[in-house]
Amino acid sequence: MMIGSGISRMFLLLGLYALIPMVLIAVGLLIFFGGRRYVERKYGKKPR
């Protein structure tokens, strides 16, 4: 019972550590594309 809970806890930690960078990348992409769209709308042309 203890061994099983330890393994599940390890997998939970591994999952969290795998999720954090993916979330950061997703947020970064959203900010990047959202910012570009905002600039295009504001200035009416695509930034070089």
C-alpha positions as CSV (number, residue, x, y, z in Angstrom):
1,M,0.0,0.0,0.0
2,M,2.8,2.4,1.0
3,I,4.8,1.5,-2.1
4,G,1.9,2.1,-4.4
5,S,1.1,5.5,-2.9
6,G,4.8,6.4,-3.2
7,I,4.9,5.5,-6.9
8,S,1.7,7.4,-7.6
9,R,3.1,10.4,-5.8
10,M,6.2,10.2,-8.0
11,F,4.1,10.0,-11.2
12,L,2.1,13.0,-9.9
13,L,5.3,15.0,-9.4
14,L,6.7,14.0,-12.8
15,G,3.4,15.0,-14.4
16,L,3.5,18.4,-12.7
17,Y,7.1,18.9,-13.8
18,A,6.2,17.9,-17.4
19,L,3.1,20.2,-17.3
20,I,4.8,23.4,-16.0
21,P,7.0,24.0,-19.1
22,M,4.1,23.1,-21.5
23,V,1.9,25.7,-19.7
24,L,4.7,28.3,-19.9
25,I,5.2,27.6,-23.6
26,A,1.4,27.8,-24.3
27,V,1.2,31.1,-22.3
28,G,4.2,32.5,-24.2
29,L,2.8,31.6,-27.6
30,L,-0.6,33.2,-26.6
31,I,1.1,36.4,-25.5
32,F,3.3,36.4,-28.7
33,F,0.4,35.9,-31.1
34,G,-2.0,38.0,-29.2
35,G,0.6,40.9,-29.1
36,R,1.2,40.6,-32.8
37,R,-2.6,40.7,-33.5
38,Y,-2.9,43.7,-31.2
39,V,-0.1,45.6,-33.0
40,E,-1.6,44.7,-36.4
41,R,-5.0,46.0,-35.3
42,K,-3.5,49.2,-33.7
43,Y,-1.3,50.2,-36.6
44,G,-3.2,48.7,-39.5
45,K,-0.2,46.9,-40.9
46,K,1.9,43.8,-40.2
47,P,5.1,44.6,-38.2
48,R,8.3,43.7,-39.9
